Amino acid sequence: MATLKFIFAVLVSFCIVKGGLSQGQCSLSDISVTQTAVGVVQGVTEYQVSISNGCICTHLNVVFQCAGFNSVEPVDPDLFKPTGGDQCLVNHGGPIHDGDTISFNYAPQSQVALSPLSSEIACS
């Protein structure tokens, strides 16, 4: 019986350490963003924004710094939505899995600096 308890304790410890290591492998720096000029809308440059997850773990509730975000063309709020305080929510807070890319176009009066500010990391 003592051997069985020991084996169980080792397995539980391994699972805890394994989960912790997986999350430790990922960080906010795994979220990348590119902006590419793709045309002109109402006389202003239109940009395609691509937000990607380069980590094996899933990022949730991804928030970007987006001070001054505006667009003369509508942006789908399920993809990118200003939430106040110069912050924007990506993918309506939903998961961005390894290799996923969230893309949208916007046409600002001047290009806005976009950078990841926070996320939750979920590894399985």
Backbone as XML, in Angstrom:
<?xml version="1.0"?>
<chain id="A" units="angstrom">
  <residue number="1" name="MET">
    <atom name="N" x="0.817" y="-1.197" z="0.000"/>
    <atom name="CA" x="0.000" y="0.000" z="0.000"/>
    <atom name="C" x="0.862" y="1.262" z="0.000"/>
  </residue>
  <residue number="2" name="ALA">
    <atom name="N" x="1.966" y="1.251" z="0.749"/>
    <atom name="CA" x="2.865" y="2.405" z="0.787"/>
    <atom name="C" x="3.461" y="2.658" z="-0.586"/>
  </residue>
  <residue number="3" name="THR">
    <atom name="N" x="3.769" y="1.583" z="-1.320"/>
    <atom name="CA" x="4.329" y="1.731" z="-2.662"/>
    <atom name="C" x="3.313" y="2.395" z="-3.588"/>
  </residue>
  <residue number="4" name="LEU">
    <atom name="N" x="2.063" y="2.001" z="-3.491"/>
    <atom name="CA" x="1.009" y="2.578" z="-4.319"/>
    <atom name="C" x="0.844" y="4.070" z="-4.025"/>
  </residue>
  <residue number="5" name="LYS">
    <atom name="N" x="0.883" y="4.452" z="-2.750"/>
    <atom name="CA" x="0.793" y="5.865" z="-2.380"/>
    <atom name="C" x="1.983" y="6.648" z="-2.924"/>
  </residue>
  <residue number="6" name="PHE">
    <atom name="N" x="3.161" y="6.046" z="-2.876"/>
    <atom name="CA" x="4.360" y="6.707" z="-3.390"/>
    <atom name="C" x="4.245" y="6.935" z="-4.898"/>
  </residue>
  <residue number="7" name="ILE">
    <atom name="N" x="3.820" y="5.906" z="-5.623"/>
    <atom name="CA" x="3.667" y="6.027" z="-7.080"/>
    <atom name="C" x="2.632" y="7.108" z="-7.405"/>
  </residue>
  <residue number="8" name="PHE">
    <atom name="N" x="1.526" y="7.120" z="-6.675"/>
    <atom name="CA" x="0.497" y="8.133" z="-6.892"/>
    <atom name="C" x="1.052" y="9.537" z="-6.645"/>
  </residue>
  <residue number="9" name="ALA">
    <atom name="N" x="1.796" y="9.698" z="-5.564"/>
    <atom name="CA" x="2.384" y="11.003" z="-5.237"/>
    <atom name="C" x="3.353" y="11.458" z="-6.320"/>
  </residue>
  <residue number="10" name="VAL">
    <atom name="N" x="4.149" y="10.529" z="-6.855"/>
    <atom name="CA" x="5.092" y="10.865" z="-7.927"/>
    <atom name="C" x="4.332" y="11.294" z="-9.178"/>
  </residue>
  <residue number="11" name="LEU">
    <atom name="N" x="3.277" y="10.567" z="-9.529"/>
    <atom name="CA" x="2.492" y="10.921" z="-10.717"/>
    <atom name="C" x="1.830" y="12.291" z="-10.565"/>
  </residue>
  <residue number="12" name="VAL">
    <atom name="N" x="1.260" y="12.565" z="-9.417"/>
    <atom name="CA" x="0.632" y="13.870" z="-9.178"/>
    <atom name="C" x="1.675" y="14.976" z="-9.264"/>
  </residue>
  <residue number="13" name="SER">
    <atom name="N" x="2.820" y="14.760" z="-8.660"/>
    <atom name="CA" x="3.902" y="15.756" z="-8.710"/>
    <atom name="C" x="4.342" y="16.002" z="-10.141"/>
  </residue>
  <residue number="14" name="PHE">
    <atom name="N" x="4.455" y="14.935" z="-10.931"/>
    <atom name="CA" x="4.864" y="15.074" z="-12.329"/>
    <atom name="C" x="3.850" y="15.907" z="-13.106"/>
  </residue>
  <residue number="15" name="CYS">
    <atom name="N" x="2.565" y="15.636" z="-12.879"/>
    <atom name="CA" x="1.525" y="16.390" z="-13.587"/>
    <atom name="C" x="1.568" y="17.870" z="-13.229"/>
  </residue>
  <residue number="16" name="ILE">
    <atom name="N" x="1.780" y="18.172" z="-11.962"/>
    <atom name="CA" x="1.857" y="19.574" z="-11.534"/>
    <atom name="C" x="3.058" y="20.253" z="-12.165"/>
  </residue>
  <residue number="17" name="VAL">
    <atom name="N" x="4.210" y="19.597" z="-12.118"/>
    <atom name="CA" x="5.424" y="20.175" z="-12.702"/>
    <atom name="C" x="5.277" y="20.305" z="-14.200"/>
  </residue>
  <residue number="18" name="LYS">
    <atom name="N" x="4.735" y="19.304" z="-14.867"/>
    <atom name="CA" x="4.567" y="19.337" z="-16.318"/>
    <atom name="C" x="3.681" y="20.506" z="-16.723"/>
  </residue>
  <residue number="19" name="GLY">
    <atom name="N" x="2.559" y="20.706" z="-16.044"/>
    <atom name="CA" x="1.673" y="21.831" z="-16.351"/>
    <atom name="C" x="2.361" y="23.153" z="-16.133"/>
  </residue>
  <residue number="20" name="GLY">
    <atom name="N" x="3.124" y="23.273" z="-15.069"/>
    <atom name="CA" x="3.849" y="24.505" z="-14.787"/>
    <atom name="C" x="4.905" y="24.793" z="-15.822"/>
  </residue>
  <residue number="21" name="LEU">
    <atom name="N" x="5.595" y="23.760" z="-16.287"/>
    <atom name="CA" x="6.629" y="23.963" z="-17.303"/>
    <atom name="C" x="6.022" y="24.384" z="-18.626"/>
  </residue>
  <residue number="22" name="SER">
    <atom name="N" x="4.867" y="23.808" z="-18.972"/>
    <atom name="CA" x="4.234" y="24.171" z="-20.240"/>
    <atom name="C" x="3.880" y="25.648" z="-20.252"/>
  </residue>
  <residue number="23" name="GLN">
    <atom name="N" x="3.293" y="26.139" z="-19.150"/>
    <atom name="CA" x="2.935" y="27.547" z="-19.105"/>
    <atom name="C" x="4.173" y="28.421" z="-19.101"/>
  </residue>
  <residue number="24" name="GLY">
    <atom name="N" x="5.255" y="27.928" z="-18.489"/>
    <atom name="CA" x="6.491" y="28.693" z="-18.445"/>
    <atom name="C" x="7.126" y="28.857" z="-19.808"/>
  </residue>
  <residue number="25" name="GLN">
    <atom name="N" x="6.744" y="27.996" z="-20.753"/>
    <atom name="CA" x="7.309" y="28.068" z="-22.095"/>
    <atom name="C" x="6.681" y="29.186" z="-22.916"/>
  </residue>
  <residue number="26" name="CYS">
    <atom name="N" x="5.580" y="29.711" z="-22.475"/>
    <atom name="CA" x="4.860" y="30.711" z="-23.252"/>
    <atom name="C" x="4.801" y="32.035" z="-22.496"/>
  </residue>
  <residue number="27" name="SER">
    <atom name="N" x="4.772" y="33.102" z="-23.275"/>
    <atom name="CA" x="4.663" y="34.431" z="-22.679"/>
    <atom name="C" x="3.977" y="35.364" z="-23.672"/>
  </residue>
  <residue number="28" name="LEU">
    <atom name="N" x="3.757" y="36.566" z="-23.235"/>
    <atom name="CA" x="3.128" y="37.573" z="-24.082"/>
    <atom name="C" x="3.943" y="37.838" z="-25.343"/>
  </residue>
  <residue number="29" name="SER">
    <atom name="N" x="5.246" y="37.614" z="-25.266"/>
    <atom name="CA" x="6.101" y="37.855" z="-26.437"/>
    <atom name="C" x="5.827" y="36.864" z="-27.570"/>
  </residue>
  <residue number="30" name="ASP">
    <atom name="N" x="5.041" y="35.812" z="-27.303"/>
    <atom name="CA" x="4.672" y="34.865" z="-28.358"/>
    <atom name="C" x="3.549" y="35.403" z="-29.238"/>
  </residue>
  <residue number="31" name="ILE">
    <atom name="N" x="2.918" y="36.485" z="-28.810"/>
    <atom name="CA" x="1.888" y="37.129" z="-29.620"/>
    <atom name="C" x="2.581" y="38.154" z="-30.517"/>
  </residue>
  <residue number="32" name="SER">
    <atom name="N" x="2.445" y="37.962" z="-31.827"/>
    <atom name="CA" x="3.073" y="38.904" z="-32.761"/>
    <atom name="C" x="1.990" y="39.662" z="-33.525"/>
  </residue>
  <residue number="33" name="VAL">
    <atom name="N" x="2.351" y="40.855" z="-33.950"/>
    <atom name="CA" x="1.416" y="41.682" z="-34.709"/>
    <atom name="C" x="2.158" y="42.329" z="-35.868"/>
  </residue>
  <residue number="34" name="THR">
    <atom name="N" x="1.520" y="42.310" z="-37.032"/>
    <atom name="CA" x="2.059" y="43.013" z="-38.196"/>
    <atom name="C" x="0.958" y="43.908" z="-38.759"/>
  </residue>
  <residue number="35" name="GLN">
    <atom name="N" x="1.386" y="45.023" z="-39.333"/>
    <atom name="CA" x="0.476" y="45.927" z="-40.028"/>
    <atom name="C" x="1.048" y="46.164" z="-41.417"/>
  </residue>
  <residue number="36" name="THR">
    <atom name="N" x="0.236" y="45.879" z="-42.426"/>
    <atom name="CA" x="0.677" y="46.018" z="-43.806"/>
    <atom name="C" x="-0.285" y="46.937" z="-44.547"/>
  </residue>
  <residue number="37" name="ALA">
    <atom name="N" x="0.243" y="47.957" z="-45.199"/>
    <atom name="CA" x="-0.594" y="48.845" z="-46.010"/>
    <atom name="C" x="-1.131" y="48.043" z="-47.195"/>
  </residue>
  <residue number="38" name="VAL">
    <atom name="N" x="-2.460" y="48.088" z="-47.387"/>
    <atom name="CA" x="-3.075" y="47.281" z="-48.447"/>
    <atom name="C" x="-3.910" y="48.100" z="-49.426"/>
  </residue>
  <residue number="39" name="GLY">
    <atom name="N" x="-4.088" y="49.381" z="-49.170"/>
    <atom name="CA" x="-4.891" y="50.181" z="-50.081"/>
    <atom name="C" x="-5.253" y="51.516" z="-49.469"/>
  </residue>
  <residue number="40" name="VAL">
    <atom name="N" x="-6.290" y="52.126" z="-50.045"/>
    <atom name="CA" x="-6.765" y="53.426" z="-49.578"/>
    <atom name="C" x="-8.281" y="53.355" z="-49.447"/>
  </residue>
  <residue number="41" name="VAL">
    <atom name="N" x="-8.794" y="53.856" z="-48.324"/>
    <atom name="CA" x="-10.237" y="53.923" z="-48.082"/>
    <atom name="C" x="-10.563" y="55.356" z="-47.682"/>
  </residue>
  <residue number="42" name="GLN">
    <atom name="N" x="-11.486" y="55.972" z="-48.404"/>
    <atom name="CA" x="-11.896" y="57.352" z="-48.132"/>
    <atom name="C" x="-10.688" y="58.279" z="-48.001"/>
  </residue>
  <residue number="43" name="GLY">
    <atom name="N" x="-9.699" y="58.065" z="-48.839"/>
    <atom name="CA" x="-8.538" y="58.947" z="-48.887"/>
    <atom name="C" x="-7.462" y="58.686" z="-47.849"/>
  </residue>
  <residue number="44" name="VAL">
    <atom name="N" x="-7.619" y="57.655" z="-47.021"/>
    <atom name="CA" x="-6.585" y="57.335" z="-46.026"/>
    <atom name="C" x="-6.078" y="55.910" z="-46.245"/>
  </residue>
  <residue number="45" name="THR">
    <atom name="N" x="-4.852" y="55.675" z="-45.821"/>
    <atom name="CA" x="-4.229" y="54.366" z="-46.004"/>
    <atom name="C" x="-4.949" y="53.309" z="-45.175"/>
  </residue>
  <residue number="46" name="GLU">
    <atom name="N" x="-5.248" y="52.192" z="-45.830"/>
    <atom name="CA" x="-5.860" y="51.049" z="-45.152"/>
    <atom name="C" x="-4.764" y="50.049" z="-44.804"/>
  </residue>
  <residue number="47" name="TYR">
    <atom name="N" x="-4.815" y="49.529" z="-43.579"/>
    <atom name="CA" x="-3.836" y="48.548" z="-43.111"/>
    <atom name="C" x="-4.521" y="47.224" z="-42.810"/>
  </residue>
  <residue number="48" name="GLN">
    <atom name="N" x="-3.834" y="46.140" z="-43.155"/>
    <atom name="CA" x="-4.264" y="44.823" z="-42.692"/>
    <atom name="C" x="-3.430" y="44.489" z="-41.467"/>
  </residue>
  <residue number="49" name="VAL">
    <atom name="N" x="-4.108" y="44.180" z="-40.365"/>
    <atom name="CA" x="-3.449" y="43.797" z="-39.118"/>
    <atom name="C" x="-3.570" y="42.289" z="-38.975"/>
  </residue>
  <residue number="50" name="SER">
    <atom name="N" x="-2.456" y="41.634" z="-38.671"/>
    <atom name="CA" x="-2.448" y="40.197" z="-38.404"/>
    <atom name="C" x="-1.845" y="39.970" z="-37.027"/>
  </residue>
  <residue number="51" name="ILE">
    <atom name="N" x="-2.609" y="39.314" z="-36.174"/>
    <atom name="CA" x="-2.182" y="38.997" z="-34.811"/>
    <atom name="C" x="-2.072" y="37.484" z="-34.720"/>
  </residue>
  <residue number="52" name="SER">
    <atom name="N" x="-0.885" y="36.985" z="-34.375"/>
    <atom name="CA" x="-0.625" y="35.544" z="-34.385"/>
    <atom name="C" x="-0.101" y="35.060" z="-33.047"/>
  </residue>
  <residue number="53" name="ASN">
    <atom name="N" x="-0.378" y="33.793" z="-32.770"/>
    <atom name="CA" x="0.141" y="33.122" z="-31.582"/>
    <atom name="C" x="1.209" y="32.131" z="-32.025"/>
  </residue>
  <residue number="54" name="GLY">
    <atom name="N" x="2.436" y="32.336" z="-31.576"/>
    <atom name="CA" x="3.537" y="31.456" z="-31.928"/>
    <atom name="C" x="3.899" y="30.481" z="-30.824"/>
  </residue>
  <residue number="55" name="CYS">
    <atom name="N" x="2.993" y="30.229" z="-29.902"/>
    <atom name="CA" x="3.265" y="29.349" z="-28.762"/>
    <atom name="C" x="2.407" y="28.092" z="-28.854"/>
  </residue>
  <residue number="56" name="ILE">
    <atom name="N" x="2.889" y="26.999" z="-28.261"/>
    <atom name="CA" x="2.107" y="25.763" z="-28.260"/>
    <atom name="C" x="0.880" y="25.866" z="-27.366"/>
  </residue>
  <residue number="57" name="CYS">
    <atom name="N" x="0.877" y="26.826" z="-26.470"/>
    <atom name="CA" x="-0.265" y="27.028" z="-25.572"/>
    <atom name="C" x="-1.229" y="28.051" z="-26.178"/>
  </residue>
  <residue number="58" name="THR">
    <atom name="N" x="-2.448" y="28.028" z="-25.685"/>
    <atom name="CA" x="-3.484" y="28.943" z="-26.143"/>
    <atom name="C" x="-3.448" y="30.227" z="-25.319"/>
  </residue>
  <residue number="59" name="HIS">
    <atom name="N" x="-3.616" y="31.359" z="-25.986"/>
    <atom name="CA" x="-3.757" y="32.648" z="-25.302"/>
    <atom name="C" x="-5.235" y="33.023" z="-25.309"/>
  </residue>
  <residue number="60" name="LEU">
    <atom name="N" x="-5.728" y="33.495" z="-24.172"/>
    <atom name="CA" x="-7.115" y="33.935" z="-24.019"/>
    <atom name="C" x="-7.133" y="35.367" z="-23.498"/>
  </residue>
  <residue number="61" name="ASN">
    <atom name="N" x="-8.252" y="36.040" z="-23.701"/>
    <atom name="CA" x="-8.412" y="37.414" z="-23.196"/>
    <atom name="C" x="-7.206" y="38.279" z="-23.540"/>
  </residue>
  <residue number="62" name="VAL">
    <atom name="N" x="-6.823" y="38.241" z="-24.802"/>
    <atom name="CA" x="-5.673" y="39.020" z="-25.261"/>
    <atom name="C" x="-6.080" y="40.488" z="-25.363"/>
  </residue>
  <residue number="63" name="VAL">
    <atom name="N" x="-5.319" y="41.335" z="-24.686"/>
    <atom name="CA" x="-5.572" y="42.778" z="-24.684"/>
    <atom name="C" x="-4.358" y="43.470" z="-25.290"/>
  </residue>
  <residue number="64" name="PHE">
    <atom name="N" x="-4.617" y="44.413" z="-26.183"/>
    <atom name="CA" x="-3.561" y="45.189" z="-26.827"/>
    <atom name="C" x="-3.583" y="46.625" z="-26.340"/>
  </residue>
  <residue number="65" name="GLN">
    <atom name="N" x="-2.420" y="47.238" z="-26.312"/>
    <atom name="CA" x="-2.304" y="48.685" z="-26.156"/>
    <atom name="C" x="-2.645" y="49.263" z="-27.526"/>
  </residue>
  <residue number="66" name="CYS">
    <atom name="N" x="-3.584" y="50.199" z="-27.578"/>
    <atom name="CA" x="-4.031" y="50.706" z="-28.882"/>
    <atom name="C" x="-4.421" y="52.180" z="-28.791"/>
  </residue>
  <residue number="67" name="ALA">
    <atom name="N" x="-3.588" y="52.977" z="-28.158"/>
    <atom name="CA" x="-3.878" y="54.395" z="-27.938"/>
    <atom name="C" x="-4.223" y="55.091" z="-29.249"/>
  </residue>
  <residue number="68" name="GLY">
    <atom name="N" x="-5.365" y="55.751" z="-29.266"/>
    <atom name="CA" x="-5.780" y="56.509" z="-30.437"/>
    <atom name="C" x="-6.381" y="55.676" z="-31.550"/>
  </residue>
  <residue number="69" name="PHE">
    <atom name="N" x="-6.733" y="54.424" z="-31.277"/>
    <atom name="CA" x="-7.273" y="53.567" z="-32.343"/>
    <atom name="C" x="-8.554" y="54.167" z="-32.898"/>
  </residue>
  <residue number="70" name="ASN">
    <atom name="N" x="-8.591" y="54.280" z="-34.224"/>
    <atom name="CA" x="-9.760" y="54.784" z="-34.936"/>
    <atom name="C" x="-9.713" y="54.245" z="-36.349"/>
  </residue>
  <residue number="71" name="SER">
    <atom name="N" x="-10.835" y="54.294" z="-37.033"/>
    <atom name="CA" x="-10.875" y="53.816" z="-38.408"/>
    <atom name="C" x="-12.045" y="54.452" z="-39.136"/>
  </residue>
  <residue number="72" name="VAL">
    <atom name="N" x="-11.811" y="54.847" z="-40.388"/>
    <atom name="CA" x="-12.899" y="55.388" z="-41.199"/>
    <atom name="C" x="-13.740" y="54.266" z="-41.789"/>
  </residue>
  <residue number="73" name="GLU">
    <atom name="N" x="-13.244" y="53.024" z="-41.711"/>
    <atom name="CA" x="-14.038" y="51.869" z="-42.122"/>
    <atom name="C" x="-14.349" y="51.034" z="-40.876"/>
  </residue>
  <residue number="74" name="PRO">
    <atom name="N" x="-15.502" y="50.392" z="-40.845"/>
    <atom name="CA" x="-15.861" y="49.609" z="-39.658"/>
    <atom name="C" x="-14.901" y="48.438" z="-39.436"/>
  </residue>
  <residue number="75" name="VAL">
    <atom name="N" x="-14.614" y="48.170" z="-38.162"/>
    <atom name="CA" x="-13.813" y="47.013" z="-37.768"/>
    <atom name="C" x="-14.733" y="46.095" z="-36.971"/>
  </residue>
  <residue number="76" name="ASP">
    <atom name="N" x="-14.750" y="44.818" z="-37.324"/>
    <atom name="CA" x="-15.588" y="43.839" z="-36.625"/>
    <atom name="C" x="-15.194" y="43.800" z="-35.150"/>
  </residue>
  <residue number="77" name="PRO">
    <atom name="N" x="-16.090" y="44.194" z="-34.240"/>
    <atom name="CA" x="-15.740" y="44.225" z="-32.812"/>
    <atom name="C" x="-15.475" y="42.839" z="-32.225"/>
  </residue>
  <residue number="78" name="ASP">
    <atom name="N" x="-15.888" y="41.786" z="-32.920"/>
    <atom name="CA" x="-15.542" y="40.440" z="-32.460"/>
    <atom name="C" x="-14.066" y="40.139" z="-32.700"/>
  </residue>
  <residue number="79" name="LEU">
    <atom name="N" x="-13.429" y="40.882" z="-33.605"/>
    <atom name="CA" x="-12.008" y="40.674" z="-33.890"/>
    <atom name="C" x="-11.117" y="41.632" z="-33.107"/>
  </residue>
  <residue number="80" name="PHE">
    <atom name="N" x="-11.520" y="42.893" z="-33.019"/>
    <atom name="CA" x="-10.698" y="43.909" z="-32.352"/>
    <atom name="C" x="-11.615" y="45.020" z="-31.877"/>
  </residue>
  <residue number="81" name="LYS">
    <atom name="N" x="-11.664" y="45.230" z="-30.561"/>
    <atom name="CA" x="-12.630" y="46.179" z="-30.008"/>
    <atom name="C" x="-11.991" y="47.057" z="-28.943"/>
  </residue>
  <residue number="82" name="PRO">
    <atom name="N" x="-12.024" y="48.384" z="-29.147"/>
    <atom name="CA" x="-11.570" y="49.287" z="-28.085"/>
    <atom name="C" x="-12.434" y="49.090" z="-26.838"/>
  </residue>
  <residue number="83" name="THR">
    <atom name="N" x="-11.774" y="49.036" z="-25.673"/>
    <atom name="CA" x="-12.493" y="48.810" z="-24.414"/>
    <atom name="C" x="-12.305" y="49.956" z="-23.432"/>
  </residue>
  <residue number="84" name="GLY">
    <atom name="N" x="-11.621" y="51.008" z="-23.863"/>
    <atom name="CA" x="-11.356" y="52.144" z="-22.986"/>
    <atom name="C" x="-9.951" y="52.078" z="-22.425"/>
  </residue>
  <residue number="85" name="GLY">
    <atom name="N" x="-9.483" y="53.213" z="-21.965"/>
    <atom name="CA" x="-8.148" y="53.265" z="-21.378"/>
    <atom name="C" x="-7.041" y="52.915" z="-22.351"/>
  </residue>
  <residue number="86" name="ASP">
    <atom name="N" x="-7.230" y="53.234" z="-23.632"/>
    <atom name="CA" x="-6.234" y="52.949" z="-24.676"/>
    <atom name="C" x="-5.955" y="51.461" z="-24.822"/>
  </residue>
  <residue number="87" name="GLN">
    <atom name="N" x="-6.958" y="50.627" z="-24.517"/>
    <atom name="CA" x="-6.811" y="49.180" z="-24.636"/>
    <atom name="C" x="-7.868" y="48.624" z="-25.580"/>
  </residue>
  <residue number="88" name="CYS">
    <atom name="N" x="-7.508" y="47.524" z="-26.263"/>
    <atom name="CA" x="-8.426" y="46.859" z="-27.177"/>
    <atom name="C" x="-8.401" y="45.359" z="-26.914"/>
  </residue>
  <residue number="89" name="LEU">
    <atom name="N" x="-9.578" y="44.737" z="-27.010"/>
    <atom name="CA" x="-9.718" y="43.302" z="-26.809"/>
    <atom name="C" x="-9.662" y="42.596" z="-28.158"/>
  </residue>
  <residue number="90" name="VAL">
    <atom name="N" x="-8.875" y="41.529" z="-28.230"/>
    <atom name="CA" x="-8.692" y="40.774" z="-29.469"/>
    <atom name="C" x="-9.582" y="39.528" z="-29.450"/>
  </residue>
  <residue number="91" name="ASN">
    <atom name="N" x="-10.207" y="39.233" z="-30.587"/>
    <atom name="CA" x="-10.977" y="37.999" z="-30.769"/>
    <atom name="C" x="-12.076" y="37.853" z="-29.711"/>
  </residue>
  <residue number="92" name="HIS">
    <atom name="N" x="-12.648" y="38.957" z="-29.297"/>
    <atom name="CA" x="-13.738" y="38.974" z="-28.308"/>
    <atom name="C" x="-13.351" y="38.242" z="-27.024"/>
  </residue>
  <residue number="93" name="GLY">
    <atom name="N" x="-12.037" y="38.184" z="-26.740"/>
    <atom name="CA" x="-11.545" y="37.503" z="-25.545"/>
    <atom name="C" x="-11.392" y="36.008" z="-25.707"/>
  </residue>
  <residue number="94" name="GLY">
    <atom name="N" x="-11.778" y="35.500" z="-26.866"/>
    <atom name="CA" x="-11.726" y="34.057" z="-27.112"/>
    <atom name="C" x="-10.312" y="33.555" z="-27.346"/>
  </residue>
  <residue number="95" name="PRO">
    <atom name="N" x="-10.188" y="32.251" z="-27.533"/>
    <atom name="CA" x="-8.863" y="31.639" z="-27.657"/>
    <atom name="C" x="-8.161" y="31.983" z="-28.966"/>
  </residue>
  <residue number="96" name="ILE">
    <atom name="N" x="-6.856" y="32.137" z="-28.854"/>
    <atom name="CA" x="-5.985" y="32.210" z="-30.029"/>
    <atom name="C" x="-5.016" y="31.045" z="-29.857"/>
  </residue>
  <residue number="97" name="HIS">
    <atom name="N" x="-5.240" y="30.001" z="-30.649"/>
    <atom name="CA" x="-4.460" y="28.774" z="-30.535"/>
    <atom name="C" x="-3.124" y="28.903" z="-31.263"/>
  </residue>
  <residue number="98" name="ASP">
    <atom name="N" x="-2.247" y="27.952" z="-30.993"/>
    <atom name="CA" x="-0.955" y="27.875" z="-31.672"/>
    <atom name="C" x="-1.164" y="27.927" z="-33.184"/>
  </residue>
  <residue number="99" name="GLY">
    <atom name="N" x="-0.512" y="28.844" z="-33.835"/>
    <atom name="CA" x="-0.595" y="28.960" z="-35.288"/>
    <atom name="C" x="-1.774" y="29.771" z="-35.792"/>
  </residue>
  <residue number="100" name="ASP">
    <atom name="N" x="-2.714" y="30.121" z="-34.921"/>
    <atom name="CA" x="-3.864" y="30.927" z="-35.342"/>
    <atom name="C" x="-3.437" y="32.353" z="-35.660"/>
  </residue>
  <residue number="101" name="THR">
    <atom name="N" x="-4.137" y="32.950" z="-36.610"/>
    <atom name="CA" x="-3.939" y="34.359" z="-36.928"/>
    <atom name="C" x="-5.298" y="35.042" z="-36.978"/>
  </residue>
  <residue number="102" name="ILE">
    <atom name="N" x="-5.419" y="36.130" z="-36.261"/>
    <atom name="CA" x="-6.617" y="36.970" z="-36.297"/>
    <atom name="C" x="-6.266" y="38.159" z="-37.186"/>
  </residue>
  <residue number="103" name="SER">
    <atom name="N" x="-7.060" y="38.385" z="-38.239"/>
    <atom name="CA" x="-6.768" y="39.475" z="-39.179"/>
    <atom name="C" x="-7.979" y="40.384" z="-39.348"/>
  </residue>
  <residue number="104" name="PHE">
    <atom name="N" x="-7.693" y="41.658" z="-39.497"/>
    <atom name="CA" x="-8.732" y="42.637" z="-39.796"/>
    <atom name="C" x="-8.074" y="43.819" z="-40.493"/>
  </residue>
  <residue number="105" name="ASN">
    <atom name="N" x="-8.887" y="44.609" z="-41.167"/>
    <atom name="CA" x="-8.409" y="45.824" z="-41.822"/>
    <atom name="C" x="-8.959" y="47.041" z="-41.088"/>
  </residue>
  <residue number="106" name="TYR">
    <atom name="N" x="-8.159" y="48.094" z="-41.078"/>
    <atom name="CA" x="-8.629" y="49.374" z="-40.542"/>
    <atom name="C" x="-7.976" y="50.491" z="-41.337"/>
  </residue>
  <residue number="107" name="ALA">
    <atom name="N" x="-8.632" y="51.638" z="-41.348"/>
    <atom name="CA" x="-8.137" y="52.795" z="-42.096"/>
    <atom name="C" x="-8.140" y="54.001" z="-41.157"/>
  </residue>
  <residue number="108" name="PRO">
    <atom name="N" x="-7.019" y="54.234" z="-40.472"/>
    <atom name="CA" x="-6.945" y="55.322" z="-39.490"/>
    <atom name="C" x="-6.506" y="56.639" z="-40.127"/>
  </residue>
  <residue number="109" name="GLN">
    <atom name="N" x="-6.753" y="57.734" z="-39.445"/>
    <atom name="CA" x="-6.212" y="59.016" z="-39.897"/>
    <atom name="C" x="-4.688" y="58.967" z="-39.878"/>
  </residue>
  <residue number="110" name="SER">
    <atom name="N" x="-4.117" y="58.267" z="-38.903"/>
    <atom name="CA" x="-2.679" y="57.970" z="-38.894"/>
    <atom name="C" x="-2.503" y="56.601" z="-38.242"/>
  </residue>
  <residue number="111" name="GLN">
    <atom name="N" x="-1.507" y="55.868" z="-38.719"/>
    <atom name="CA" x="-1.289" y="54.506" z="-38.242"/>
    <atom name="C" x="-1.119" y="54.480" z="-36.719"/>
  </residue>
  <residue number="112" name="VAL">
    <atom name="N" x="-1.745" y="53.500" z="-36.086"/>
    <atom name="CA" x="-1.742" y="53.367" z="-34.630"/>
    <atom name="C" x="-0.762" y="52.269" z="-34.228"/>
  </residue>
  <residue number="113" name="ALA">
    <atom name="N" x="0.065" y="52.549" z="-33.221"/>
    <atom name="CA" x="0.966" y="51.524" z="-32.681"/>
    <atom name="C" x="0.132" y="50.520" z="-31.892"/>
  </residue>
  <residue number="114" name="LEU">
    <atom name="N" x="0.238" y="49.253" z="-32.256"/>
    <atom name="CA" x="-0.496" y="48.185" z="-31.583"/>
    <atom name="C" x="0.505" y="47.219" z="-30.965"/>
  </residue>
  <residue number="115" name="SER">
    <atom name="N" x="0.329" y="46.915" z="-29.685"/>
    <atom name="CA" x="1.242" y="45.968" z="-29.035"/>
    <atom name="C" x="0.500" y="45.192" z="-27.955"/>
  </residue>
  <residue number="116" name="PRO">
    <atom name="N" x="0.860" y="43.901" z="-27.783"/>
    <atom name="CA" x="0.204" y="43.091" z="-26.757"/>
    <atom name="C" x="0.479" y="43.644" z="-25.365"/>
  </residue>
  <residue number="117" name="LEU">
    <atom name="N" x="-0.561" y="43.700" z="-24.547"/>
    <atom name="CA" x="-0.457" y="44.243" z="-23.195"/>
    <atom name="C" x="-0.641" y="43.154" z="-22.140"/>
  </residue>
  <residue number="118" name="SER">
    <atom name="N" x="-1.598" y="42.238" z="-22.387"/>
    <atom name="CA" x="-1.831" y="41.157" z="-21.429"/>
    <atom name="C" x="-2.583" y="40.016" z="-22.099"/>
  </residue>
  <residue number="119" name="SER">
    <atom name="N" x="-2.482" y="38.835" z="-21.487"/>
    <atom name="CA" x="-3.253" y="37.669" z="-21.918"/>
    <atom name="C" x="-3.237" y="36.637" z="-20.808"/>
  </residue>
  <residue number="120" name="GLU">
    <atom name="N" x="-4.141" y="35.678" z="-20.920"/>
    <atom name="CA" x="-4.124" y="34.505" z="-20.059"/>
    <atom name="C" x="-3.600" y="33.352" z="-20.905"/>
  </residue>
  <residue number="121" name="ILE">
    <atom name="N" x="-2.769" y="32.505" z="-20.318"/>
    <atom name="CA" x="-2.180" y="31.389" z="-21.052"/>
    <atom name="C" x="-2.780" y="30.097" z="-20.524"/>
  </residue>
  <residue number="122" name="ALA">
    <atom name="N" x="-3.258" y="29.262" z="-21.453"/>
    <atom name="CA" x="-3.849" y="27.977" z="-21.081"/>
    <atom name="C" x="-3.127" y="26.862" z="-21.821"/>
  </residue>
  <residue number="123" name="CYS">
    <atom name="N" x="-2.513" y="25.970" z="-21.067"/>
    <atom name="CA" x="-1.826" y="24.818" z="-21.652"/>
    <atom name="C" x="-2.556" y="23.551" z="-21.236"/>
  </residue>
  <residue number="124" name="SER">
    <atom name="N" x="-2.589" y="22.584" z="-22.149"/>
    <atom name="CA" x="-3.220" y="21.310" z="-21.792"/>
    <atom name="C" x="-2.262" y="20.166" z="-22.005"/>
  </residue>
</chain>
